[in-house]
Amino acid sequence: MAQLAGELHDLLALPVEEPDYAVGLAELGLEVAPPAPLSIVGWLVELARAAGRH
């Protein structure tokens, strides 16, 4: 879980726009919409936090 949290933080540190995150996630096979009311970036932040807690 720590590695996943680190990878998510590294991903979020990249200088890309929100649509680019969507493309990257789709290429990884994660073609799902984030839960409302989160944006893609907001969802990634929450995933990184959750992974860091476990």
CYANA upper distance limits for C-alpha pairs under 8 A (distance plus 0.5 A):
  1 MET  CA      5 ALA  CA      6.68
  1 MET  CA     51 ALA  CA      5.87
  1 MET  CA     52 GLY  CA      7.21
  1 MET  CA     54 HIS  CA      6.77
  2 ALA  CA      6 GLY  CA      6.67
  2 ALA  CA     51 ALA  CA      7.10
  2 ALA  CA     52 GLY  CA      6.33
  2 ALA  CA     54 HIS  CA      8.09
  3 GLN  CA      7 GLU  CA      6.59
  4 LEU  CA      8 LEU  CA      6.64
  4 LEU  CA     48 ALA  CA      7.90
  4 LEU  CA     51 ALA  CA      7.06
  5 ALA  CA      9 HIS  CA      6.72
  5 ALA  CA     47 LEU  CA      8.18
  5 ALA  CA     48 ALA  CA      5.20
  5 ALA  CA     49 ARG  CA      7.59
  5 ALA  CA     50 ALA  CA      8.47
  5 ALA  CA     51 ALA  CA      5.62
  5 ALA  CA     52 GLY  CA      5.76
  6 GLY  CA     10 ASP  CA      6.64
  6 GLY  CA     48 ALA  CA      8.09
  7 GLU  CA     11 LEU  CA      6.60
  8 LEU  CA     12 LEU  CA      6.65
  8 LEU  CA     44 LEU  CA      7.37
  8 LEU  CA     45 VAL  CA      8.18
  8 LEU  CA     47 LEU  CA      8.25
  8 LEU  CA     48 ALA  CA      6.05
  9 HIS  CA     13 ALA  CA      6.73
  9 HIS  CA     45 VAL  CA      8.24
  9 HIS  CA     48 ALA  CA      6.99
 10 ASP  CA     14 LEU  CA      7.30
 12 LEU  CA     41 VAL  CA      8.05
 12 LEU  CA     44 LEU  CA      8.10
 12 LEU  CA     45 VAL  CA      8.14
 16 VAL  CA     20 ASP  CA      6.59
 16 VAL  CA     21 TYR  CA      7.71
 17 GLU  CA     21 TYR  CA      7.33
 18 GLU  CA     22 ALA  CA      7.14
 18 GLU  CA     40 ILE  CA      7.31
 18 GLU  CA     41 VAL  CA      7.07
 19 PRO  CA     23 VAL  CA      6.90
 20 ASP  CA     24 GLY  CA      6.65
 21 TYR  CA     25 LEU  CA      6.56
 21 TYR  CA     40 ILE  CA      7.64
 21 TYR  CA     41 VAL  CA      7.93
 22 ALA  CA     26 ALA  CA      6.60
 22 ALA  CA     40 ILE  CA      7.41
 23 VAL  CA     27 GLU  CA      6.69
 24 GLY  CA     28 LEU  CA      6.95
 25 LEU  CA     29 GLY  CA      6.93
 25 LEU  CA     30 LEU  CA      5.60
 25 LEU  CA     31 GLU  CA      7.11
 26 ALA  CA     30 LEU  CA      5.55
 26 ALA  CA     31 GLU  CA      5.28
 33 ALA  CA     40 ILE  CA      8.15
 34 PRO  CA     38 LEU  CA      6.56
 34 PRO  CA     39 SER  CA      6.87
 34 PRO  CA     40 ILE  CA      6.37
 34 PRO  CA     43 TRP  CA      6.46
 35 PRO  CA     43 TRP  CA      7.98
 38 LEU  CA     42 GLY  CA      5.78
 38 LEU  CA     43 TRP  CA      6.12
 39 SER  CA     43 TRP  CA      6.51
 40 ILE  CA     44 LEU  CA      6.76
 41 VAL  CA     45 VAL  CA      6.70
 42 GLY  CA     46 GLU  CA      6.78
 43 TRP  CA     47 LEU  CA      6.63
 44 LEU  CA     48 ALA  CA      6.59
 45 VAL  CA     49 ARG  CA      6.75
 46 GLU  CA     50 ALA  CA      6.62
 47 LEU  CA     51 ALA  CA      6.54
 48 ALA  CA     52 GLY  CA      6.55
 49 ARG  CA     53 ARG  CA      6.88
 50 ALA  CA     54 HIS  CA      7.26
